[in-house]
Amino acid sequence: MAFPTGDRQTPPLMEAGGVMAGRRMSMAGMHLDRRAELPLYQQLAAHLRQRILDGRLPAGTRLLGSRDIASELGCSRAIVLAACDLLYAEGYLVSVPRGGVRVADIALAPGAAAPMPEADAPDGFLSDRWTSLLRTEYVFETGSAFSTGTPDISNFPFDIWARLLRQAWHNPLRSACIDMSPLGWHPLREATAEFLGAVRGLLCRPEEVVITPASSGALDLCCRMLLDPGDEVWVEEPGFIEARWSLKAAGAKLVPVPVDEKGMIVAEGIRRAPRAKLAVVTPSHQFPLGVVMGLERRLELLEWAGSQGSWVIEDDYNSEFRHRDSMAASLKSLDRMGRVIYLGTFSKVMMPSLRLGYLVASRRFVEAFGQGRARIDVHSAGTAQPALAEFLRQGHLLRYLRRMRKLYAERQQAVLHAVRTLMPDDLEVAPTAAGLHLTALFTPAMAARMSDREASERSRQAGNFIQPLSQCYLGTPDRQGLVIGYGRLQEAEAMPRLAAVAAKLRA
């Protein structure tokens, strides 16, 4: 195999017919990085491919010896040959009888000869909807000790999890490798139904359960399948920002419905958008305020959905981490007309990177959901599903949850004590029955001094970023506060970390 010469500084010298002259050209500008993840032959192929596309190696350029170029670049001849084989297969090189290997005559589209710098890329290549979505202001830091919704994985039984993964894939079933259903691994659907009955008192059949790419993936596909652009959707105000992204991406018109101490004010939703297609709620532990939707409101919401033929998505996030004995029944358990789609996730209770969750809905909806998935992403990743089914069946997750409930309850108390000790005149905070965060509301005196976004920025300066409550609003916030996560916060860290924040707030 031969190899081309020529570089940006010294263009290749050509004889008639495109044959390279005897002068040997430098390979300046071609650098192989042995520390990069990309294999060396692919790096070399990328260099040559770009020079062909931008015209530095024009059609007909004859390639020189691979040994010479390997010597000049300080690599093995095998790397050079592999790069040339790749370009030959892609159509960039051709073999000419008695003429060796040359650069192919590639017809390039106008303007395709040189890459366009990022700064010169034209505006508007995204849809208006996605452009607006990506420009939405969102202040957040996943690495903060006070991140909301982030669990602590330091106590997770990885030894058990690893053993179950090995067992599942030592001699896997064909159905786990090839024939995975869009609805999920059936043994996992069965185990999930049993788990929900034990943990949430939600009685459902495996046929009503779908395994999804966490609750966010389920919400995204539900939005795309249920909504047409311009459909009205009730969302809680304040509410969960990530849910709003999925709704906006589906083209929905968001209708903010205020939340009080009894949850979403259904009567106000009916007044603002009586024919809304969908309502998205967190009734068992409202995000971010932490209140529980009362029974009267729940029945009112279900009656509205049934009368209008509308849907309700119930996001039951973090209800597994209930710190008190009282159990708030799910909205789905009251649904008699099949209008509620229940979402949950294993990612938040096990590990975020697991990316497995579930939805529970009527069999009619589940069948349609499966057909939709088969046309979009086929099914959730199957590698962990058999192991997760056994993790549930053998009771490991229930035992893990019992330990973590106690741990998170202690961390919540540590945060409560620190806030009430350090900032009693600035923040008002009350315990919640579940979850991994607390919302501390500003006192009138604190609200007069600064906004919660300024307070959030000061917490960042103290090295302990805390999310501002106001960014959870679609409209003008009617209250200010800080959303304090404690999932990753060690109990002993609460006082010193919040003391640093308190000092910045008073500076």
Rosetta blueprint (number, residue, H / E / L):
1 M L
2 A E
3 F E
4 P L
5 T L
6 G L
7 D L
8 R L
9 Q L
10 T L
11 P L
12 P L
13 L L
14 M E
15 E L
16 A H
17 G H
18 G H
19 V L
20 M E
21 A L
22 G L
23 R L
24 R L
25 M L
26 S L
27 M L
28 A L
29 G L
30 M L
31 H L
32 L L
33 D L
34 R L
35 R L
36 A L
37 E L
38 L L
39 P L
40 L H
41 Y H
42 Q H
43 Q H
44 L H
45 A H
46 A H
47 H H
48 L H
49 R H
50 Q H
51 R H
52 I H
53 L H
54 D L
55 G L
56 R L
57 L L
58 P L
59 A L
60 G L
61 T L
62 R E
63 L L
64 L E
65 G E
66 S H
67 R H
68 D H
69 I H
70 A H
71 S H
72 E H
73 L H
74 G L
75 C L
76 S L
77 R H
78 A H
79 I H
80 V H
81 L H
82 A H
83 A H
84 C H
85 D H
86 L H
87 L H
88 Y H
89 A H
90 E H
91 G L
92 Y L
93 L E
94 V E
95 S E
96 V E
97 P L
98 R L
99 G L
100 G E
101 V E
102 R E
103 V E
104 A L
105 D L
106 I L
107 A L
108 L L
109 A L
110 P L
111 G L
112 A L
113 A L
114 A L
115 P L
116 M L
117 P L
118 E H
119 A H
120 D H
121 A L
122 P L
123 D L
124 G L
125 F L
126 L L
127 S L
128 D H
129 R H
130 W H
131 T H
132 S H
133 L H
134 L H
135 R L
136 T L
137 E L
138 Y L
139 V L
140 F L
141 E L
142 T L
143 G L
144 S L
145 A L
146 F L
147 S L
148 T L
149 G L
150 T L
151 P L
152 D L
153 I L
154 S L
155 N L
156 F L
157 P L
158 F H
159 D H
160 I H
161 W H
162 A H
163 R H
164 L H
165 L H
166 R H
167 Q H
168 A H
169 W H
170 H H
171 N L
172 P L
173 L L
174 R H
175 S H
176 A H
177 C H
178 I L
179 D L
180 M L
181 S L
182 P L
183 L L
184 G L
185 W L
186 H H
187 P H
188 L H
189 R H
190 E H
191 A H
192 T H
193 A H
194 E H
195 F H
196 L H
197 G H
198 A H
199 V H
200 R L
201 G L
202 L L
203 L L
204 C L
205 R L
206 P H
207 E H
208 E H
209 V E
210 V E
211 I E
212 T E
213 P L
214 A H
215 S H
216 S H
217 G H
218 A H
219 L H
220 D H
221 L H
222 C H
223 C H
224 R H
225 M H
226 L H
227 L L
228 D L
229 P L
230 G L
231 D L
232 E E
233 V E
234 W E
235 V E
236 E E
237 E E
238 P L
239 G L
240 F L
241 I H
242 E H
243 A H
244 R H
245 W H
246 S H
247 L H
248 K H
249 A H
250 A L
251 G L
252 A L
253 K E
254 L E
255 V E
256 P E
257 V E
258 P E
259 V E
260 D E
261 E L
262 K L
263 G E
264 M E
265 I L
266 V H
267 A H
268 E H
269 G H
270 I H
271 R H
272 R H
273 A L
274 P L
275 R L
276 A L
277 K L
278 L E
279 A E
280 V E
281 V E
282 T L
283 P L
284 S L
285 H L
286 Q L
287 F L
288 P L
289 L L
290 G L
291 V L
292 V L
293 M L
294 G L
295 L H
296 E H
297 R H
298 R H
299 L H
300 E H
301 L H
302 L H
303 E H
304 W H
305 A H
306 G H
307 S H
308 Q H
309 G L
310 S L
311 W E
312 V E
313 I E
314 E E
315 D E
316 D L
317 Y L
318 N L
319 S L
320 E L
321 F L
322 R E
323 H L
324 R L
325 D L
326 S L
327 M L
328 A L
329 A L
330 S L
331 L L
332 K H
333 S H
334 L H
335 D L
336 R L
337 M L
338 G L
339 R L
340 V E
341 I E
342 Y E
343 L E
344 G E
345 T E
346 F L
347 S L
348 K L
349 V L
350 M L
351 M L
352 P H
353 S H
354 L H
355 R L
356 L L
357 G E
358 Y E
359 L E
360 V E
361 A L
362 S L
363 R H
364 R H
365 F H
366 V H
367 E H
368 A H
369 F H
370 G H
371 Q H
372 G H
373 R H
374 A H
375 R L
376 I L
377 D L
378 V L
379 H L
380 S L
381 A L
382 G L
383 T L
384 A L
385 Q H
386 P H
387 A H
388 L H
389 A H
390 E H
391 F H
392 L H
393 R H
394 Q L
395 G L
396 H H
397 L H
398 L H
399 R H
400 Y H
401 L H
402 R H
403 R H
404 M H
405 R H
406 K H
407 L H
408 Y H
409 A H
410 E H
411 R H
412 Q H
413 Q H
414 A H
415 V H
416 L H
417 H H
418 A H
419 V H
420 R H
421 T H
422 L H
423 M L
424 P L
425 D L
426 D L
427 L E
428 E E
429 V L
430 A L
431 P L
432 T L
433 A L
434 A E
435 G L
436 L L
437 H E
438 L E
439 T E
440 A E
441 L E
442 F E
443 T L
444 P H
445 A H
446 M H
447 A H
448 A H
449 R H
450 M L
451 S L
452 D H
453 R H
454 E H
455 A H
456 S H
457 E H
458 R H
459 S H
460 R H
461 Q H
462 A L
463 G L
464 N L
465 F L
466 I L
467 Q E
468 P E
469 L H
470 S H
471 Q H
472 C H
473 Y L
474 L L
475 G L
476 T L
477 P L
478 D L
479 R L
480 Q L
481 G E
482 L E
483 V E
484 I E
485 G E
486 Y L
487 G L
488 R L
489 L L
490 Q L
491 E H
492 A H
493 E H
494 A H
495 M H
496 P H
497 R H
498 L H
499 A H
500 A H
501 V H
502 A H
503 A H
504 K H
505 L H
506 R H
507 A L
